[in-house]
Amino acid sequence: MPALLSCGTVPQTDGRPAGSRRPWASGWASSPRHVLPHCRGIHWFRPRGIGVSTRRGTRASTGFTLIELLVVLVIAGAALALVVVQATPNEQSRLRDDADKIAHLFALADEEAQLRAQPLAWEGDVRGWRFQTQRGNEPPVLQQDVLAPGAWARPLDAVRLTRGTTAVPPRLLFGEETISQPFRLTLVRAGLSTTVVGDGAGTYRTETP
């Protein structure tokens, strides 16, 4: 084992004569602080971890770089934009919702007419719709919660009703016959369209081009 590095002459604090030389290992603990820097060949350093408060088993945090923060912001912005787009209904979805609602009401009106044993009429225009009963010369408007007059989500540009290939006024009669003539009711708004199809046997569905 190589000999330990020796320091220069240091004051003695344990009663030994001054001027004697002491090995490094024995002179370290008792040498005054102001004397130690005069030792030749010694490089002072702070061991890693001394004076740094870190949790055991974890390395010190180095923070985030600017690039990492920018990437996080871009991802968060894209996710927020996707949520906003999905939460905001577009014109086609509004039109489809109107068509689905009126198709459901047609099925209810068919059942109601059979329970009443009295035909029910539906009339629609670009603003909304209403159901009516046939009583003499005055068809009063139904005021029930389900079959009460309603309005489209937004005013339509056109309401077109066809039976076969013939265009007729937008008026339908439910409960007059068990099997009626099929029809197509087309709702038009802002160049978009959705069609409610009735097969004449009490089944109604929507079709979107």
C-alpha positions as CSV (number, residue, x, y, z in Angstrom):
1,M,0.0,0.0,0.0
2,P,1.6,3.4,-0.9
3,A,2.6,5.7,1.8
4,L,0.0,8.3,2.9
5,L,0.6,11.9,1.7
6,S,2.1,14.0,4.5
7,C,1.4,17.7,5.2
8,G,3.8,20.4,6.2
9,T,4.6,21.3,9.7
10,V,1.5,21.9,11.8
11,P,0.9,23.0,15.3
12,Q,0.4,20.1,17.7
13,T,-2.6,20.1,20.0
14,D,-2.0,16.8,21.8
15,G,1.2,17.7,23.7
16,R,3.8,16.5,21.1
17,P,6.7,18.8,20.3
18,A,6.2,21.4,17.6
19,G,8.0,20.8,14.4
20,S,7.4,17.1,14.3
21,R,5.8,15.6,11.2
22,R,2.5,13.8,11.4
23,P,1.0,11.4,8.8
24,W,-2.0,12.6,6.9
25,A,-4.3,10.2,8.6
26,S,-3.3,11.3,12.1
27,G,-2.9,15.0,11.4
28,W,-6.3,15.5,9.7
29,A,-8.6,15.5,12.7
30,S,-6.4,17.7,15.0
31,S,-5.1,20.2,12.4
32,P,-6.7,23.7,12.6
33,R,-8.8,24.7,9.7
34,H,-6.5,27.6,8.7
35,V,-3.6,25.2,8.4
36,L,-5.1,22.5,6.2
37,P,-5.2,24.6,3.0
38,H,-1.3,24.8,3.1
39,C,-1.0,21.1,2.6
40,R,0.5,20.4,-0.8
41,G,-1.1,18.0,-3.2
42,I,-4.5,18.1,-1.6
43,H,-7.5,19.1,-3.7
44,W,-10.5,20.3,-1.8
45,F,-13.9,19.2,-3.1
46,R,-17.4,18.6,-1.9
47,P,-18.6,15.0,-2.3
48,R,-21.7,14.6,-4.4
49,G,-24.8,14.9,-2.2
50,I,-23.1,16.8,0.6
51,G,-25.2,19.9,1.4
52,V,-27.9,19.0,-1.1
53,S,-31.3,18.1,0.3
54,T,-32.8,15.3,-1.7
55,R,-35.1,12.4,-0.8
56,R,-33.4,9.1,-0.4
57,G,-33.6,7.0,-3.5
58,T,-34.5,9.9,-5.8
59,R,-32.4,12.2,-7.9
60,A,-32.6,16.0,-7.7
61,S,-35.2,17.6,-10.0
62,T,-33.7,19.4,-13.0
63,G,-37.0,21.1,-14.0
64,F,-38.5,21.3,-17.5
65,T,-37.0,22.7,-20.6
66,L,-38.8,25.3,-22.8
67,I,-39.3,22.7,-25.5
68,E,-41.0,20.4,-23.1
69,L,-43.4,23.1,-21.8
70,L,-44.2,24.1,-25.4
71,V,-45.1,20.5,-26.3
72,V,-47.4,20.2,-23.2
73,L,-49.1,23.5,-24.2
74,V,-49.7,22.3,-27.8
75,I,-51.1,19.0,-26.7
76,A,-53.4,20.7,-24.1
77,G,-54.6,23.2,-26.8
78,A,-55.4,20.5,-29.3
79,A,-57.4,18.5,-26.7
80,L,-59.4,21.5,-25.7
81,A,-60.2,22.4,-29.3
82,L,-61.4,18.8,-29.9
83,V,-63.7,19.0,-26.9
84,V,-65.1,22.3,-28.0
85,V,-65.8,21.0,-31.6
86,Q,-67.5,17.9,-30.3
87,A,-69.6,19.8,-27.8
88,T,-70.8,22.4,-30.3
89,P,-73.5,21.0,-32.6
90,N,-73.2,21.8,-36.3
91,E,-76.0,22.6,-38.7
92,Q,-76.3,19.0,-40.0
93,S,-76.7,17.6,-36.5
94,R,-79.4,20.1,-35.6
95,L,-81.3,19.2,-38.7
96,R,-80.9,15.5,-38.0
97,D,-82.2,16.0,-34.5
98,D,-85.3,17.8,-35.8
99,A,-85.9,14.9,-38.2
100,D,-85.4,12.3,-35.5
101,K,-87.8,14.1,-33.2
102,I,-90.6,14.4,-35.7
103,A,-90.2,10.8,-36.7
104,H,-90.7,9.8,-33.1
105,L,-93.8,12.1,-32.8
106,F,-95.3,10.5,-36.0
107,A,-95.1,7.1,-34.2
108,L,-96.7,8.5,-31.1
109,A,-99.4,10.1,-33.2
110,D,-100.2,6.8,-34.9
111,E,-100.7,5.1,-31.6
112,E,-102.7,8.0,-30.2
113,A,-105.1,8.0,-33.2
114,Q,-105.7,4.2,-32.7
115,L,-106.4,4.7,-29.0
116,R,-108.8,7.5,-29.7
117,A,-110.3,5.7,-32.7
118,Q,-110.1,9.1,-34.4
119,P,-107.7,10.4,-37.0
120,L,-105.0,12.9,-36.2
121,A,-103.6,15.3,-38.7
122,W,-100.1,16.8,-38.7
123,E,-99.2,20.1,-40.5
124,G,-95.8,21.6,-40.8
125,D,-94.1,24.7,-42.2
126,V,-90.7,26.4,-42.0
127,R,-91.3,27.5,-38.4
128,G,-92.6,24.4,-36.7
129,W,-95.5,21.9,-36.6
130,R,-98.8,21.1,-34.9
131,F,-101.1,18.1,-34.5
132,Q,-104.9,18.5,-35.0
133,T,-108.0,16.4,-34.3
134,Q,-110.8,16.1,-36.9
135,R,-114.0,17.3,-35.3
136,G,-116.6,18.6,-37.7
137,N,-115.4,21.7,-39.6
138,E,-113.1,22.9,-36.8
139,P,-109.9,20.9,-36.2
140,P,-108.6,22.1,-32.8
141,V,-104.9,22.0,-32.1
142,L,-103.8,19.4,-29.5
143,Q,-102.3,20.9,-26.4
144,Q,-100.9,17.7,-24.8
145,D,-97.4,17.7,-23.6
146,V,-96.1,15.3,-26.3
147,L,-98.2,16.3,-29.2
148,A,-98.4,20.0,-28.4
149,P,-97.2,22.5,-31.2
150,G,-93.5,22.6,-31.6
151,A,-90.8,24.6,-33.4
152,W,-87.7,23.5,-35.2
153,A,-84.3,24.1,-33.7
154,R,-83.8,26.8,-36.3
155,P,-86.3,28.0,-39.0
156,L,-86.2,25.8,-42.1
157,D,-85.8,27.0,-45.7
158,A,-88.3,24.4,-47.0
159,V,-90.6,21.5,-45.9
160,R,-91.3,19.1,-48.7
161,L,-93.7,16.2,-48.6
162,T,-93.9,13.6,-51.4
163,R,-96.1,10.5,-51.9
164,G,-94.5,8.3,-54.4
165,T,-93.2,10.9,-56.9
166,T,-95.9,13.5,-56.3
167,A,-95.2,16.6,-54.2
168,V,-98.1,17.4,-51.9
169,P,-98.7,20.0,-49.2
170,P,-96.9,19.2,-45.9
171,R,-99.9,17.6,-44.2
172,L,-100.2,14.0,-42.9
173,L,-103.2,12.0,-41.6
174,F,-102.7,9.3,-38.9
175,G,-105.1,6.6,-37.9
176,E,-107.4,6.8,-41.0
177,E,-106.2,3.5,-42.4
178,T,-104.1,0.7,-41.0
179,I,-102.0,0.7,-44.1
180,S,-101.4,4.0,-45.8
181,Q,-99.4,5.3,-48.7
182,P,-95.6,5.7,-48.0
183,F,-94.3,9.2,-47.8
184,R,-91.0,11.2,-47.6
185,L,-90.9,14.4,-45.6
186,T,-87.7,16.4,-46.4
187,L,-86.4,19.2,-44.1
188,V,-84.1,21.7,-45.8
189,R,-81.9,24.3,-44.2
190,A,-78.8,26.1,-45.4
191,G,-78.4,23.8,-48.4
192,L,-78.5,20.7,-46.1
193,S,-81.4,18.2,-46.0
194,T,-82.7,15.3,-43.9
195,T,-85.6,13.1,-44.8
196,V,-88.2,11.3,-42.6
197,V,-89.4,8.2,-44.4
198,G,-92.8,6.5,-43.5
199,D,-93.4,3.0,-45.0
200,G,-97.2,3.2,-44.6
201,A,-97.3,0.5,-41.9
202,G,-96.4,2.6,-38.9
203,T,-92.6,2.6,-39.2
204,Y,-90.7,5.8,-39.5
205,R,-86.9,6.4,-39.9
206,T,-84.6,9.3,-40.9
207,E,-82.3,9.4,-43.9
208,T,-79.4,11.9,-44.3
209,P,-77.6,12.2,-47.6
